[in-house]
Amino acid sequence: MFLTVTNVASGDHDFLIAPPALSAQSWAIADAGAGEVLFALRPDSQLPITSLSKIMTALLVLDLSDNLFEKAVVSDRADRTFGTSANVMVGERLTIGDLLYGLLLPSGNDAAVVLAEHYGRRSVK
């Protein structure tokens, strides 16, 4: 199976042997150093913003945290959280960095709850 993607820089179509392991309906690969989008699948698609609250949670945590190796404990509430999961388990002690990974990569609702409980009412810097 081949997947046709658009090389944004040249407008040419390239073929990948297999699609990336993504469930996204649209995606882009960029060279951050050059500030260029290199390849994209359906880059002009208008799709609803998803997981925006998780992105905002991550930004707040990064603003509040001085130490990504700090540990947070998974509560029963976080362990029982419905929806997408980072597979955290009650009683686990996880680093903030690991929880951010679980929040953003598998889009873990459970990781979001752990972070929210851990940072709760702290003031943003």
Contacts in CASP RR format, 6 or more apart in sequence:
PFRMAT RR
TARGET T0000
AUTHOR 0000-0000-0000
METHOD contacts of the structure
MODEL  1
MFLTVTNVASGDHDFLIAPPALSAQSWAIADAGAGEVLFALRPDSQLPIT
SLSKIMTALLVLDLSDNLFEKAVVSDRADRTFGTSANVMVGERLTIGDLL
YGLLLPSGNDAAVVLAEHYGRRSVK
1 18 0 8 1.000
1 19 0 8 1.000
2 15 0 8 1.000
2 16 0 8 1.000
2 17 0 8 1.000
3 15 0 8 1.000
3 16 0 8 1.000
3 18 0 8 1.000
3 19 0 8 1.000
3 41 0 8 1.000
4 13 0 8 1.000
4 14 0 8 1.000
4 15 0 8 1.000
5 13 0 8 1.000
5 14 0 8 1.000
5 15 0 8 1.000
5 16 0 8 1.000
5 39 0 8 1.000
5 40 0 8 1.000
5 41 0 8 1.000
6 12 0 8 1.000
6 13 0 8 1.000
6 14 0 8 1.000
6 39 0 8 1.000
6 40 0 8 1.000
6 41 0 8 1.000
6 43 0 8 1.000
7 13 0 8 1.000
7 14 0 8 1.000
7 38 0 8 1.000
7 39 0 8 1.000
8 28 0 8 1.000
8 36 0 8 1.000
8 37 0 8 1.000
8 38 0 8 1.000
8 39 0 8 1.000
8 40 0 8 1.000
8 43 0 8 1.000
9 36 0 8 1.000
9 37 0 8 1.000
9 38 0 8 1.000
14 39 0 8 1.000
20 27 0 8 1.000
24 41 0 8 1.000
25 42 0 8 1.000
25 45 0 8 1.000
25 47 0 8 1.000
26 40 0 8 1.000
26 41 0 8 1.000
26 42 0 8 1.000
26 43 0 8 1.000
26 45 0 8 1.000
26 47 0 8 1.000
27 40 0 8 1.000
27 41 0 8 1.000
28 37 0 8 1.000
28 39 0 8 1.000
28 40 0 8 1.000
28 41 0 8 1.000
28 43 0 8 1.000
29 37 0 8 1.000
29 38 0 8 1.000
29 39 0 8 1.000
29 40 0 8 1.000
30 36 0 8 1.000
30 37 0 8 1.000
30 38 0 8 1.000
31 38 0 8 1.000
37 43 0 8 1.000
51 107 0 8 1.000
53 112 0 8 1.000
54 103 0 8 1.000
54 104 0 8 1.000
54 107 0 8 1.000
54 108 0 8 1.000
54 112 0 8 1.000
55 104 0 8 1.000
57 103 0 8 1.000
57 112 0 8 1.000
57 115 0 8 1.000
57 116 0 8 1.000
58 100 0 8 1.000
58 103 0 8 1.000
58 104 0 8 1.000
60 119 0 8 1.000
60 124 0 8 1.000
61 96 0 8 1.000
61 99 0 8 1.000
61 100 0 8 1.000
61 115 0 8 1.000
61 119 0 8 1.000
62 100 0 8 1.000
63 124 0 8 1.000
63 125 0 8 1.000
64 119 0 8 1.000
64 122 0 8 1.000
64 124 0 8 1.000
64 125 0 8 1.000
65 96 0 8 1.000
65 119 0 8 1.000
67 96 0 8 1.000
68 95 0 8 1.000
68 96 0 8 1.000
68 97 0 8 1.000
68 100 0 8 1.000
69 95 0 8 1.000
69 96 0 8 1.000
69 97 0 8 1.000
70 95 0 8 1.000
70 96 0 8 1.000
71 93 0 8 1.000
71 94 0 8 1.000
71 95 0 8 1.000
71 96 0 8 1.000
72 93 0 8 1.000
72 94 0 8 1.000
72 95 0 8 1.000
72 96 0 8 1.000
72 99 0 8 1.000
72 114 0 8 1.000
72 115 0 8 1.000
72 117 0 8 1.000
72 118 0 8 1.000
73 91 0 8 1.000
73 92 0 8 1.000
73 93 0 8 1.000
73 114 0 8 1.000
73 118 0 8 1.000
74 88 0 8 1.000
74 89 0 8 1.000
74 90 0 8 1.000
74 91 0 8 1.000
74 92 0 8 1.000
74 93 0 8 1.000
74 94 0 8 1.000
74 110 0 8 1.000
74 114 0 8 1.000
75 90 0 8 1.000
75 91 0 8 1.000
75 113 0 8 1.000
75 114 0 8 1.000
75 117 0 8 1.000
76 90 0 8 1.000
77 113 0 8 1.000
77 117 0 8 1.000
78 88 0 8 1.000
78 90 0 8 1.000
78 110 0 8 1.000
78 111 0 8 1.000
78 113 0 8 1.000
78 114 0 8 1.000
78 117 0 8 1.000
79 88 0 8 1.000
79 89 0 8 1.000
79 90 0 8 1.000
79 91 0 8 1.000
79 110 0 8 1.000
81 109 0 8 1.000
81 110 0 8 1.000
81 112 0 8 1.000
81 113 0 8 1.000
82 109 0 8 1.000
83 108 0 8 1.000
83 109 0 8 1.000
84 106 0 8 1.000
84 107 0 8 1.000
84 108 0 8 1.000
84 109 0 8 1.000
85 106 0 8 1.000
85 108 0 8 1.000
85 109 0 8 1.000
85 110 0 8 1.000
86 99 0 8 1.000
86 101 0 8 1.000
86 102 0 8 1.000
86 103 0 8 1.000
86 105 0 8 1.000
86 106 0 8 1.000
86 108 0 8 1.000
86 110 0 8 1.000
86 111 0 8 1.000
87 106 0 8 1.000
87 110 0 8 1.000
88 94 0 8 1.000
88 99 0 8 1.000
88 110 0 8 1.000
88 111 0 8 1.000
88 114 0 8 1.000
94 114 0 8 1.000
96 115 0 8 1.000
96 118 0 8 1.000
99 111 0 8 1.000
99 114 0 8 1.000
99 115 0 8 1.000
99 118 0 8 1.000
100 111 0 8 1.000
100 115 0 8 1.000
102 108 0 8 1.000
102 111 0 8 1.000
103 111 0 8 1.000
103 112 0 8 1.000
103 115 0 8 1.000
END
